[in-house]
């Protein structure tokens, strides 16, 4: 008679994920049972408390070399711990802006422009479910970067994505645009998940295993030319390119960035980007590195296309969110260069790049949300002309982040690009570095054009106002701006730390 053995679960290793899931579930119960006046306060307190506890759990695990949890389907290694910590820090910074109820719809179920919506707005309601949705998405992000098999990867991917589809449609203003963005993001995500899952099925057919280590161990000699292997890797790659908003699978990314509430756009552009590329790195470093000759041309093509599509797109856009959307597409191309090289040096450089880019992205979206008129946020950068005369401090903060994206020295963006491009160059891929430098120069025009408009335009920004930020918003903007400058001046503070988190464990 066969006996069933209970699976071994390392709950300490899984504790950051479990803490966020518990916080999200408690927040759901709070929504159901607490009166309206207490829901927002309780949900926000639960969210920030869960993030702090989860980060403490990550710190507790940082001294471990590796830990296999959940029957080997989750691997907590040094790189995974760094990525989880980065996600939680970025999430804490980005969720500060969720407190601004002026960004979110009063009642999501009300039709745009209906009497029900007007009554909800007059009553001052707030869709506080956004906090529990954010925690669910974050738990999926933490799992995504440490998953070691394709079943767990798929579950984490859906847990990360599904709440985002809802949050994108919760914008308080331009409701129809927000709902259109949510629908597009859902369709894009569903297609990406299906392609990713089909690729995983083909890889299982090739190797007989769903784990990354099992697939990698089955790749030997002439098996590199197996049609199942090549097609499976290609489909998984396409699914990841969709999820990370990388060209040529980027078509609706600018629409989603523009239509989503600005705090959610910042959340997606930072937290989700880190989670997506964290899983991207693990899958290719751990699962596919022995088949590099099969998939390297595909990855190189995606990197080059994404760099130039993103760079050129930033130049032809006027809306601030769309400019940053195309900027994220270009940065995705830069990050994919680390996949091409597959060395520890490029891995360290990529981890450094992810955290510096994420902090600057959160900061600039937070700063942009303060530029408003009588209708709401002002996204048209042409209307920012002369902003320095109206708010020198806000203009300076925006300029710091734009200079970082440009890669100007004494900013964290310059150090991140220099380290990554140098790491790729020493592997012999000098022409990819040349392409990245040209793309950066093209994108620099769009960033510097905004700075010129802000400071040198003779037309005053009379049609816009600068919203007075809360204390929490001020502190967050100050932290992100100071981080961008301090890491640019003294990069060793973060580089030396990231050097200790340079490995994925098979």
N, C-alpha and C positions, 0 to 999 in steps of 0.2 A: 504494500500500500504506500503510495507516494505521500510524502509529507511536504507541507508548505512552510518555508522559512521566511520569517519576517525580514523585510529589507532593512539594511542598516542606513540610517539617516544621521548625518552629522549636523545636529540642530544648531550648534555654535557657528559652524561655517555658513549655514543658511540663515542665521539670525538677522542680518540686515534686510533680507528680502521678507522674512516673516514679520518683522516689526512693521514694515510699510504696509503689508497686507492687513495686519491687525488694525493699524491706524485707519486704513481706508474703510474697513468693515465697521469699525466703531463710528466713524464719521457718517456712514450710511444710516446707522441706527439713530444717531443724533438728529439727522434730517427727518427721520420718521417720527420721533417721539418728543423732541424739544419744541418749545414755542418759537414762532418766527423771530422774536426779538433776540433769542439766544443762539440760533443756528449758526449764524455767520461767525460769531466769536468762538463758539465751541469747535467748529470745523477748522478754522484757522489755527487755533491753539493745538488741536490734535495733529494737524499737518506739520507744523514746525517742531512740535515735540517728537513726533515720529522720526523726522529727519535727523534731529540731534541724537536720538537714541541709536538710530541705524548707523550714523557716522561713528559713534562710540564703539559699536560692534565691529565696524570695519577697522578701526584703529586697534582693537584687541587682536584682530587676525593678522595684522601686518608683519608680525615677527615670524609667522609660520612660512616655511619654504613652500609647502603645498599641502592641500587637503582634498581628498576625493569625497564628495558628499553625494547622497542620493544614488547609490550603487554605481558610482562612476559617471553619472550623467551630468554632474556639475564638478568643475575643477577650480578650486580656489588657489590660484598661484599668485606670484608677485605682480605680474602685469594686470591680472584680473582685480586684485585688491586696489591697485592704483586707479584703474578705470572706475571701479565702484566708488571710491572716495571722490574722484573728480565729478562724477555724476551727482553725488549728494551735495557737494559744495555748490555746483552750478544750479542745482535744483533749489537750494535754500535761497540763493541770490535772486533767481528768477521768480520764485513764489512770493517774494516781498511785493512785487508789482500786482499779484493777484488780489491783494487786499483792496486795491482801488476798485470799488464797486461800480464806478462810472464806466468801466470798460466792458461790463457784462450785462447781458439782457436781464430784465426784471423777471420775465416768465418765458421760458424757452418754448412752451407749448402754444403761446399766443401767436396768432397770425400777424405778420408785419403790417403796421398801420391800422390794426383793428381797435375797437373800443376796449377790448379786454387788455390789450397791450398798454393803452393810455392809462387805464385804471391801475395797472401794475406799476407803471412808471411813477404815477402820482403818489402811490402808496409807499414808494421807496423800497420795493422788494429787491432781493439780490439772489441770483441763482448760485447758492453756496455749494451745490453739488460739485462745482468745479474743483474743490479741494480734494474730495474723495476720488474723483476721476484722475486728478494729477497723481495721487498716491498710488493708485492702481497702475498707471502708466509707468511710474518710477520703479515699482517692484518688477515690472516686466523688463525695464531697462537694466536693472541690476542683475537679473537672471540671464539676460541676453549676452552679456559680456563674459560670463563664466560658464555658459552651457557647453557641454562636450559631446552631445549627440544631436542629430537633426530633429528628433521628436521634441526634445527640450527646447531647442532653438526655435522651432515653429510655435510652440506654446508661448514662449517668452515674447516672440515677435508679435503675436496676436494680443497678448496682454499689454504690450507696449503701445500697440497701434489703435485698438478699438476705442479706448477712452479719448484719444486724440481726435478721432472723427467727430465725437460729440462736442469737445471743447472748441473746435474750430468754428462751429456754428453758433456760438453763444455771444457774438458781438452785440453790444448794446445799440450801436448805430450801424447804418448800412446793412440792415438785417438780410436783405435779399442777397447781397454780395457775400455775406458771411455764410448763408445757407448754401449758396452755390459752391463756395470753396469747400465746405464740409462734404458735399456730395462728390465733388471732384476728387477730394482726398480719399474718400471711401472707395471709389471706383479704382483709383490708382493703387491704393493699398491692397484691395482684393485681388487685382491682377498680379501685383508683385508677389503676394503670398502664394497664389496658385502656381506661378512659375517657379518660385523657390521650392515649393513642395514637390512639384514634378521633377525638378532637378535632384532633390534628395532621394526620390523613388528610383531614379535611374542609377544613382550612385550606390543605392542598396542592391540593385540588380547586378551591378558590376562587382561589388566587394563582398556582399553578404553581411554587411555590417552597417549600422547607422551611426556609430561613434566616429569622431574625427580621427582618433588614433587607429581604429580598425580599418578605415578607408585608406589612410596613409600607408599602413603596413602592407596593404594588398597591392600597392603601386610598385611594381618591380619590372625592370628590364623592358622587354617588348610590350608589356601590358600598358605602357604609357600611351600607346597608339589605339587603345580600345575605344570604339565609337561610343559605348555607354559612358565611359569615364569622361571623354572630352565633352559630350553633349550634356552630361550631368553637371560638370563644373561650369559650363557655359550658362546653363539655366539658373544655377545657384548664383552665379555672378550677376546675371541680369536682374534677378530678384533683389539682390543687395544694392545694385545700382539704382533701382527704382526707389528702394527704401531710404537711401542716403541722398536722393535728389541729385544724381550725377548724370550728366549728358552722356549719350543722347536720350536718356529716359527721364527727362526733367520737365516735360512740356507744361504740366499744370502746377509746378512748384511755385512760380511767381504769383499765380492766381490764389493759391492757398495762403501764401505769406501775406498778400494784400488783404484778403477777405477775413482772416482770422483776427480775433482780438489781439492787440499788440503784445500783451504779456504772454499769450499763448504762442505767438510767433517767435518771441524770444526764447521761450521754453523749447520749442521745436528746433530752432536754429542752433541751440547750444546742447541741451541735454540729449535730445534725440540724435543729433549728429554724432556726439561722443559715443552713445550706445551703438549706433549703426556701424561706425568705423571700428569700435572695439571688437564687435563680433566679426566684422570683415577681416581684421587682422588675425584673430584667433583661427578662423576657418582656413585661411590661406597659409598661415605660418604652421599650424598644427596638422591640418588635414590634407593640404594639397601641395606641400612644398616639394615632394618627390616628383610631381608631375609639372614642374615649372615650365618646361619647354612646351607643354601642350597649351597652357593658358596664358603665358606671358604676352603673346601678341594681342590677345583680347584686352588684357588689362592696360597695356600701353596705349592701344587705340582709344579706350574709354578715358584714360587720363588726359591725352592730348586734346581730344574733342571737348571734354568738359572744361579744361583750362581756357580754351579759346572761345567757346560758346558763352561761358560765364563772363569772361573779360569783355567781349564785344557787347554782350547784353547789358552790362552795367553802364556802358557809354550811351546807349540809345534810350535809356529809361529816364523818366522824370520823377516818378513816385518813389519815395524813400524806401518803402518796403520792397518794391520790385527791384530796386537797385541792390539792396542787401540780399534779395533772393538770388539774383544772378551772381552776386559776390560769393554766396555760399556754394553755388555750382562750381565756380572757379576754384575755390578752396578745396572742394571735393577732389578736383583733378590733382591739386598739389598733394593731398593726403594719399591718393592712390599710388603716388610715386614710391611710397614705402612698401607697398605690396610688390612692386616690380623688383625691388632690391633684396628683400628678405634677409636682412642682417640685423644683429642686435643694435647696431648704431642707428640704423633707420627706425627701428622700433622705439628706441629712447627718444629720438627726435620727433617722432609722430605723437607720442604721449605728451611731450612738452608742447607741441603745436596744438593739440586738442584742447588743453586747459587754457592756454593763452588766448586762442581764438574764441573759446566759449565765454570767457570772462568779458572780453571786449564786445562780443555780440550781445550779451545780456545788457551791458552798459549802454550801448547805442540805442537799442530798442526802448530801454527805460527812458533815455533822454528824449527820444523822438516823441514819446507819448505825451510829453509836456507841452508840445507846440500845438496850439489849438486855435479855433475860431468859434463863432457862435454855433456852428453845426457840430463840431467835434474836432478830432485830430486833423492836422493839416499834413497830408502826405506829399503834396507837390513841392519838390525842393526849390522850384523857382520862387515860391512864396516865402522861402526862408531868407531871401535877400535882405541884407542889413540886420540880421538877427542879433549880431554882436552889439549893436547900438541899443537894443531893447533888453537883452540879457547877456552880458559879457561872460558870465560864469557858465551858463548853459552852452553858449557858443564854443567856449574853450573845451568843455567836456566832450562835445560832439567832435570837435577837431582832433582831440587826442585819439579817439577811437578810429576815426577815418585815417589818420596818419599811421596808426598801427596796422590797419588793413592794407595800406599802401606799402608798408615795409620800410618806413623811414627810420633811420638809426635813432637810438635812445628810446625806442618803444619795444614792447614785447613782440610785436608782429615782425619786426626786423630780425630779432634774434631767432624766432621760431623758423622763419623762412631760411635764414642763413644756415642754421643747423641742419634743417631737412635737405636743402639743396646740396650742401657740402657732403652729407652722408650718401646721397644718391650719386653725386659726382665721383666719389672715390670708388664706387662699384663699377665704374666704366660707362655709366649711362649719361655722359656729358651732354649729349644732344637733347635729352629730356630736360636737363637743367636749363639749357639754352631756351627751349620752348617755354618753360615755366617763367623764366626771366622776361621774355617778350610778352607773355600773357599778363604778367604783373605790371609791366610798363603800360600796357593798354588800359588795364583796369585803374591804374593810378590816375589817369585823366578824369575819370568819373568822380573819384574821391576828392581830388584836388579842386575840381570844378565847384563842388559844394562848398568847400572851405573858402574859395574865392568869392562865391556869392554871399556867404555869411559875413565876411569881413570887408570886402572891397566894393561891394555894390553900392551905388549912390542912391538906390531906391530903398527907402525905409520899409521895414516889415510892418506896415500900418494895419494890414488886414489880419494879422495873427496876434495872439497873446500867448504868454508863457504861464502855464498853470503853476500855482504854488504847490510844490511837492510836500508830501508828508515827511516827518522826521525819518521814518524808515526808508523812504525813497531817497532822501538826501544822503543818508549813510551808505546805502547800497551803491549809489552813483559815485560817491567819494571813494569807496573801497575798490570798485572796478577801475576807476580812472587811476588811482594811486598804484594799483597792481600793474596796470599797463605800463606805467612809467618806471616803477621800481624794478620790475623784471627786465625792462629794456636797459636800465643803467647797470644793474647788478644781476645778470642772468644766472650766475652760479648758485644763487640762493635756491632756485628751482631745479636747475640742471643737475646739481650734485644730489639732490633728493630723488629725482626721477631715475638717476643711474642705478639706484638700488632696486628698481622695479622693472628690470629689463627683460624678463624671460617669461615665456609661456611654457607650461609643463605639459608634456605628452602623457 
